[in-house]
Amino acid sequence: MTDYSTIDFDSLVALAGDDEVVTHSYVRDIRLASGRTLALVTLDNGRDHTRPNTLGAATLLEYAATLDALKARAAAGEIDAVAVTGKPFILAAGADLSKVAEIPDKETAKKFVQLGHHALSKLSGLGVPTFVFTNGLALGGGLEIGLHADYRTVDASAPALALPEVFLGLIPGWGGATILPNLIGIENALKVIIENPLKQNRTMKAQDAFDLGIADAIFPSVNYLEDSLRWADGVLTGAIKVRRPNEPGKLERLAKWDIAIKVARDMLTKRIGTVPQAPYAALDLMKAAKSGTRAEGFQREDEVLADLIAGDQLQASIYSFNLVQKRAKRPAGAPDKAIAKKVTKVGVVGAGYMASQLALLFVRRLQVPVVITDIDQERVDKGVAYIAGEIDALHGKGRISPDEANRLKALVTGTTDKADFADCDWVIEAVFEELEIKQNVFAEVERYVSPEAVLATNTSSLSVEQIGAKLANPERLVGFHFFTPVALMPLIEVVKTSHTDEATLSTAMVTAKNLKKNAVITADTPGFVVNRLLAVLLGEAMRAVDEGTTFETVDKAIAPLGLPMAPSALLDLVGLKVGAHVLDTHHAAFPDRFYRSENLHRLADYGKLLEKDDKGKVKGFDKGALKLVAGGKNPRSADEILVALEDGLAREIKLMLDGDVVAAPEDIDLCMILGAGFPFQMGGVTPYLDRVGASERVFGATFHTPPVRGVEA
């Protein structure tokens, strides 16, 4: 086993330089009611709540030295217990990712990981009972601090507790993967370490942590420290017996452990494919944690986490993280939000599925009246009923109160008379994707609304400027392209035409933010960003099929991109007719670059590609569909298809950037991560194309200088 005491960790501090925001360990003795003395360590970086405590090299070394001194005091009989807590509202937010990203080589990465184990594990060997009072935010290494203690309490108002590492291309490598399954059971640990991070980085509330057994006691924030100290005193005197019903026993280790790991592995393969490395590495560590010593587990964590830190996927994940956390909140090209118009009533043209989803989102997020319209009363009534049913479902799940449900339903009305849009500040259409229909819709709506009202189109591929060709005031028209399912997908492509004025654009950006969506401004070009690149992918896939390659080979070829679904599944999801329309639209605009497939039109007329059982589970490809596309004489290998696709994507993205479709490669990546599910751990499409050499092959340079990649490469 690794002897951490023999490792020279001081070199890490020198490497980090002087700019680490050090979280200091302040100690004070507290005399408990029983007469015992508890040494309380408070972690505090001296900043306000906007700068959480983080764990860098200097911080960890100071924390380790503090615990060493307390161990000596415990041995001398000066203290009876040790507890760790944080500055107000924050225990710690884990390792300082900005510093982790700067680690220059694998050797340094391993030493930093070992430093974490060296420091945090000291809490379990002080010779007296140890406690952690989780008084607020505790993420990653911050939560792992508590895992090394004998006992834990949590403040009931703590806003977020989590082990988010696999979301960032890492694993909980300071004891989390080893200790947590043995504390709360394998199934609960899988939820915290695997399931939550992959659900948009979901965090736990304090009650969740207590229910799972991560905390032994939970107290209100008003007297949290006093209550925790009183509880700790009870534990020390024996008046309080701590019971942990979720702690795994022999039966769980024998019968449930490996089965739970296998189920989780199968779920991961189905949901995210095999490209992301971190979730599978975490599974392997958790599987091994059912037996052996902590020291053995920590050594495994050292090796795995060092590999991940040095590899491509951490750097890619940090790049993605910065896009989502920073660039998405300050969109390139967004006008001053002060000139945005106020939206007090919304009109939705259409009452079908997409329009009803939009109406539901607007009424939930903006809390303003929403009126929907369609060509007849039956369609309108059906749309209003759908929205009311969805609101009732939210109430049934406890997501909204009865009062809010009634209020939201009262805000939604339907009409067949567009004159009822007269007092709307914002009107969005979601009608059939045909240019003349959309033109006529807006020409009619404009007769009734005020000159200041913003008009928005949810078109996915048509020219926004052409949609507004019949408008008297085209400057008030903007593209506002959602992705399905509307409630879940976080991206809106905001499309600016040559006529769109700044007030309209600002209103669109502010409205997107109020809808709790991330918006990227794009030029008015076919497919905008996401659909234009998906058209490259689907076009290359169908070209290969038309040449004689099997769908299975095509799906396998594109799997290394790590997209959430294969081309065949994507076509099944969006619809074969929609897929054919997307390719036709792009081929018409750029015939030399986008492929048009007659076979896809045949499949669309046939109406089926995948064979499914009664529950909708895919059994394979429909035999009739395969006969329709048979006949190609020049099949290609999976490797050939992948290279052709990579080069096609690199070429199209370079042309998009040269044509100012978006401001920078980062905006392309943001769109593909949020709108197409491009893997977070891949860092978006442009870093991927740089890493695989497609950028160099196509235009002799890279999208990023230096490329976004790990230190091993």
N, C-alpha and C positions, 0 to 999 in steps of 0.2 A: 504494500500500500504506500501511497505517496506520503512522505514526511514533509508537510508544508513548512515546518519550522526551519528547514535547511535551505529554503529557496530565497534568493535575494530579490525581494519585491521593491526595494527602494528605487531600482532602475526604472520602474513604471512611472513613478512620480516625476523623475527627471525627464522621461520621454513625453509626459503629458504637458510639461511646462508649467507656467505660473497662472494659466487662465482657468484652471479648474475652480468651480464654485464649491468650496469645501463645506460639507455638512459636518459640523463639529459634534462631539459627544460630550455633553455637559452632565456632570454628576452632582447629585445632592442626596444627602441621607434624610430619610423620613422615619420618624418614630411612630410605629403602628400602635393601635390601642392595646395590643397584647404585650407591649413592651419590646417587641422585636424591632430590629432596624432593617429597613429595606433601602438599598441604594438605587435611586431612580436615575436612569440615563435618558436624557432628552436630546434627540437629534434635531439640529437646527442649523440651517445654512445662513441665517442672518438676513434673509430676504423676506419679502411679504409673500402672501399666499399665491401670487402669480408665478413664483419661482419655487416649485416643489423641491424638497430635499432629494438629491440624487446621490448615487454611490459611485464615486470615482476612486482612483488609486489612493490619493491622499486621505480621502474620507475613510476608506476601508482600513488603511493602516492606523489611523487615529482610533477608529472604533475597536480594532484588535488590541491596541495598546491599552485602551481604557478597560477592556474586559480582562486583560492580563493583570492589571493593577487591582481590579475587583476580586479576581481569583485569589490574589495574595492576601487581600483583606479578609476574604471569607475564611481562608486557611488560618488566619490569625484570630478568628472569632469576632472580628469587628462588625460584620454584617451577617444577617440571617437570610437574606434574599436579594435578588437583583431583578429590576424591571426596566424595560425599554419602552419609551413612547416618543412622540414627535412633537414638533412645534404645533401651534394651533391649526387644527383641521387637516394636518398632513403628517403621516408617518414617513413614507418615502415613495418616490415614483420609480424606483429601480435604478439600474445602471444608467449613466449619462450616455445616451446613444450617440451624441455628437462626438464623444471621445472614443467610443467603441468603433465608430466608423473610421477613425483615423489610425487604428492599429495597423502597423506597417507589415507585419508578417505573422505566420502561424505560431512561431515560437513565442512572440509577445502575446498573441491571443491566448495561448494556453496558460501563460504566466498570469494574465489578468483573471482568467477563470479560476485558477488555483487560488489567487488572492481572495476572491469572493468566498470560496470554501474555507480558507484559512481564517478569515475574519468572522464570518457568520456562525461557523460551527463552534466557535469558542463559547457561545452562550449556553451550549448544552454540556459544558464541562467545567463549570465554575465551582462545583462542590457544594452549592446551596441551590434551593429551588429558584427557577427563573420564570419570569413572566414577560409577556409583551402586551402592552395596552395600545391597541390599534385605534387611535383617536381620530382618524380621518383617512384620506387617500392612501391606499397601499397597493402598488402595482409592481409586478415582477419581483425584483430583488427586495422591494419593500415588503411585499407579502411574505417572501421567503425568510426574512428576519424572524418573523413570528413562528415559523415552522420549526426553528431550532430551539425554541423555548419549551419549558415543561408545560406551561399553561398560557392561555390567551384570552383576553377580553376584547370587545369591539364596541365602539361608540355607535349607538343606534342611528345616528344621522350621517355616518360615514358615506360619502357619495359614491365611491367606486373602489371595489377590491377585485383584483384579477391577476391572472398569470397570462398575459397577452403574447408571450414570446413567439408562439408558432405563427401568429399573424404577421410577425416581423421577420420571419425566416430564421428564428432562433428556437431554443428550448429552455424551459425553466431549469437552468444549469447551476444554481447555487443551492441545491437541495430539493427543489420543488418536484422534480420528476421522480426522486427517490423517496422522499418523506411523505408527500401528500397522499399517495395511494395507500400507504400504511397507516395513515391517520384517519381518513374518511372513507376508505374502500375504493376499489378499482373503478366501479361505475361512476361514482361521484367525482373521482379524480379525472376521469375521462371527460366529464362534462366541463370541468374547470379548465383543464389543460388543452383539450382538443376542440370540443364542441363550441364553447363560448367564443374563443378567439375567431373561429371560422364563421361565426354569425355576426359579421360586421363588427368584430372586436367587442362583443357584449361583455359588460362588467356585472359584478354582483353588488347588491345592496348589503348592508350590514346584516339584515335578517336572513338573507340567503346564506351568508357565510356561517352564521350561527346554526341555522337549520342543517347545514351540511356537516357541521362539526369542526370547521376550521377555527371557530372561536368557541370557548367553553362557557362564556357568559356574555350577555349583552346588556348595556345600561344606557339610559337616556343621556343626552349630551349635557344637560343642565348641571349635573353633578358627576360627570363621567369619571374623572380622575379620583375623586373621593370614593365613589362607589367601587371602583376597581381596586383601590388600595384596601378598602374594608373587606372586599371579597378575597383578595390575596391573603389578608390576615387570617380570614376564616379557613382558607386552604392550609396555611402554615400551622394553625392550631389543631387542625383536624376536624373543626366544626363543619366544614364544607367538604363533601366527597364529590369529586369530579367523575362523572360517568360519560363515556363516549360510545353511544350505541352503534355508530357507523364504523367504528374501528374494526377492520377485517379480522375474522377468526380463521382457524385452520380449515374449516369447510369451504369458506370463500376462496382461500388460496388453492385448494385442491380442485374445486368444482367450477368456480365461476371466473377466476382470474383470466385464464387463457382464452376462454370463450368470449369474454367481454372484449379482450384485445382483438380477437379475430373479427368480431362483429364491427368494431370500430374501424378496423383496417378495410373491410369490405365497403363500409359506408364511405370512407375517404376516397377509395378508388372510384366509386361510382360518382361521387360529388365533385371531386377536384382533380381526378386523374392521378398520375404518378409523378408529375413534374415537380411540384413543391417538395422539398426534401425535409423540412423541419417537422411537419406533423408525423411523418413516418419514423423519424429519428426519435421523437418523443414517445411514440408507441413502443419502440424497441426498449427504451430505457424503463418505461413503466412496466413492461412485461418482465424485465429482469429484476425489478424492485420487489417482486413477491418473495424473494428469498435472499439470503446473504446479509452482509453487514452494511451499515451506512457508508463506511469508508470505501467499500467496494463500489457502492452506487455512486459516490462522489467521484471516484476515479473514472468511472464510465462517463459521467457528465463532463468531466474535464476534457476528455478526448473528443466527444461528440460536439460540444459547444465550441471548442477551438476550431474544429473543422468548419463549422458553420460560419463562425466569425470571419474566417479567412476566405471563404468561398464567395461566389458571385451573388448568391441569393440574398445575403444580408445587405450588401451594398445596394442591390436593386430594390429591396424592401424599404430601406431608408430613403432612397430616392422617391419611391411611391408615397411613403409616409409624408414626406415634405410637400409633395404635390397636393395631397388630400388635405393636409393640415394647414398649409400656408398658401400655396398658389390658388387653390380653389376658393379661399376666403378673400383673395385680392385678385379678382379676374383681370387678365390683361385686356386693356382697351375699354374697361367699364367707365362710363361718364360719371360725373359727380352725382351721388345719390340724392343730393339736395334738390336737383331739378326734376326728380321723379314725380309723376302725378299720383295723387291719392286714389286708391281703388276701394270704392265703397259698395259697388254692386257689380256682379259678374254675369255676363251672358254667355251661354254655351250653345253653339249651333250644332245640332245633332242630339239624338237621345239613344244612340246605340251603345254598344259595350264600351268603346273607347271614350266617347263623349261623356257617358255616365261616370266612368272612372275619374275623368277630369273634373266633373262637377263635384263629385264626392271629395276630391282632394282640395278644391278651392273652398268649399264650405267648411271643411274641417280645419284647414290651416288659416284661412283669412277671417273666418267667422263673420262673413257678410252675406247678404242675400244673393242667391244664385238662381237664375232662370234658364231653363233649357227649352229648346224648341226643335220641332221636326215637322215633316210634311203632313202628318195626320195625328189626330188626338190619341189614337191607339198606341202609336210609337211613343208619344210624349208620356202617356200614363205609365207605360211599361218602364220607361227610363226613370221616372220619379219613384215608382215602386221599387226598382232595383236599388236606388240610392237609399231609400228608407230602410230596406232590408239589410243593407250593409251597415248602416248606422245602428240598427237594432242588434246586429251581430257583434259590433264593437262593444255595445253595452252588455251583451250577454257574456262576453269574455272579461268583463271588468275593466276594459280600457277607457271607458267614459262613464260618467254618472247618468242616472235617469234624467236629471234636469238638463244635462248637456245634450243627451240624445234627443229629447223633445225639442230643445231649442234649435238644434241643427236641422231636424226634419222640417221645422216650421220655416226655416230660411230657404228651403228648396221649393220652387214652383215650376210648373210647366205651362207652355203655351204653343199655339200654332201661329200666333200673330207676332211678327218681329217688331211691331210697334211697341211691344212690351219691353224692348231693349232700350227705349228712349233715354232712361236715366242710368244706363250702365256706363261705367268708366272703362271697362275692359270686356271685350267680346272675343272669344276664341272659337274657331271652327274645328270640328273633327268629323267632317263628312267624307264621302267617297273620294278616293285619291284620283281625281280626274280634274284637269286644269279648268275646263269651262264651268264645271259645277261650282268649284271654289270661287272662280271669278264672279259668277252670278250671285253667289251667296253674299259676298262682301259688297257688291254693288247694291244689293237690296238692303242690307243692314245699314249701309252708310246713309240711306235716306232717312233713317229714324234716329240714329245716335248723334250726340253733340260733336262738333268739330274737334274737341279735345280728347274724345274717347280713343283708347288704343285698340287696334284690331290685331289679333294674333292668329297665325295659322299653325296647326300641328302637322303640316305636311312633312313627310319623311324623305321625299326625293324630288318634288317639283320645285321649279324656280319660284321663290317668294315674290320676286319683282314681277314676274308674269302673272302670278295670282292676283296682284294688285293692279293689273293693267286697266281695269275699268273703274278704279277709284278716282274720285275727284281730289282726294288728299292722300296720296300714296305714302307720304312721309310718316303717317301714323300706323303703318303696317310693319309688323315684325314677325319673323319666324320664331316659334316657340315649340321645339320638337321634343316631346316626351318619349320615353321608352317604356315598354310594358314588362311586367305589371307596373302601372303608374305609381301605386302606393309605395312600392319597394325600390324601384330603380332610382338612384340618386342624381342622375344627370339630366339636364335640359340643354340642348343646343339652341342658343339664341342667335338667330340669323339676321344679320344686318344687310339690307339692300342699299343700293346707291342713293335711294330716296329717304331711308329711315332717319328721322331726326334724333338729336341727342336726348331730348326729353322722353321720346318713345323708348329708345334703347335703355335709358336709365330706369324707366318704369318697369321694363321687362326684367332687368337684372335685380331690382329691389323686390319685385313680385316673386321671382324664382327663389330668392333668399327667404322671403316670408313663407313660401311653400316648403321650406326646409330642403331645398334642392341645391345642387351645385351647378352653376351655369358657366358655359364656355361660349364666347362670342366667335361666330364663324362667318365667313363671307357667304354670299348667296351663290352656291355652286352645287352641281348635282351630288346628292347623297351627303352633302355637308362633310362631316368627318367620319363618323362611325359607319354609316351605311356605304360610304364610298370605299372604305377599306374592307368591309364585309363583302362588297361586290367583287373586290379583287380575290378574296378567299373563295367565294362561291363560284366565281368564274373559273378559277384555276382548278377547283374540284370538278366542275362539270366538264371542263375541257379534257381532263384526264379520263373521266368516265366515257365521254364521247369517243375518245381514242382507243378504248377497250380495257381500261383499268377497272377493276372491281370497286364497288363502293367500300367494301371492307378495307382494301388497300389504301384508298383515298383517306378514309377516316384514320387509319393507322399513320399515314404520312403526316397528317396535320396535328397529330396528338402532341408532339414536342412543344408546340406553342403553349400548351397548357390551358387552352380555352375551355369554358365550362361545358361545351358540348361539341360533338363532332359535326362536320358539315351535313351529314344525313339527318341528324337530330335537329340541327338548326333549320333546315328546310322544312322538316315536319312541324316545328314550332311556329315559324312565321307563316307557313302555308306555301304550297308549291306555286300557286298562282302569284302570290306576292314575290316569291323568289325570282320567278321568271320576269315579273314586271321590273324588279330592281335591276336585274342584268340588262334588260332591254333599255331602260332609261339611261344607264351608264354607257351602254354600247352606242346609243344614239348620240350621246354627248361627246364621247371619246372612242370612236370605232376602232382606232388603232391600238387601244390599251385595254379595253374591256371586252370580254368574250360573251357572245350571245349563243345560247344552247337551244337548238331545236328539240333535243331530247327532253330538256326541262319543260318545254311547252307540252310535249306529249305526256309527260308525267303529270303536269298540271291538269290536262284534260282527263287523264285516267283517274286522278284524285287520290293517289295513294303511293307511298314509297315504303313505309315500314309496316310490318305485320305485328299486330298487338293482340293481347288476350283481352278477356272481358273486363279486366281491371285497368286496362291501359298500359300494361307492361309490355315493352318491346320484346318480341320473340325472334325477330330477324327481319330480313328484307322481303317484301312482297314479291312473289314469283312472277306475277304479271308485270309488275314494274320493271323487274330485271330483264324480262323479255323485250320490253319496249326500248331499253337502252343498249341492248346487245348489238354486236356487229362491228365494233371498232377493231382495227387491225394493228394498232401500235400502242399496246399497253406500256406504262412506265412503272418503274420501281418507286417505292415509298420515298427513298432518298432523293430521286430525281424530282418528284413532285414537290417535296419540301423545299429544295433549293429554288425551284421555279417560283414557288409562292413567296419565299423570303425576298427574292430579287424583285418580284412584282410589287410587294409591299414597300420595299425601300425606294423603288422608282416612283411610286405614286405619292408617297409621303414627301419625297424631295420636291416633286412638282407642286404639291399642295403648299409647301413652305415657300417655294419660289413665287407662287401665285398669291401669297398672303391670305390663304384661306383661314389660317389662325396665326397668332403672333409668333409662336415658337414650338419646337418639338415637344416641350413640356405640355402644351395644350393638346397635342395629338395624344400623348400618353394618358393625360387626365381623362380625355373622352373615351379612350379604349378601356381603361380600368373601370370607370364608373358606368359606361354605357354598353360595353360588350363583355365585361367580366374578364378582361385580360388579367392574368394572375398578378396579384400584388407582389409576390416574390420574384416575378420576372422584371419588375420595374417599368412596365409599360413596353410598348412595341419598339420604340426607337433604341433604347439600350440593348434590347434583345437582338435587333438587327445589326447593331455595332458588334456585339459579342460573337455572333456567328459569321461575321465577315461579309454579310450582304451589302452593307453600306459601301465598303471598299470595292466590292465587285461591280456595283452599279454606278457609283459616281466618284470613286477614288478617294473618299474621305469618310468621316464618321459624323453622326449627328451630334455627338458629345465629345468634347476634348477636355480632359482625357475621357475615354470610354468608362461607363459605369460598370465596374467589374471588381471582383475580389482580388486579394493580394497574392493568391496562389497562381493566378493566370498569367 
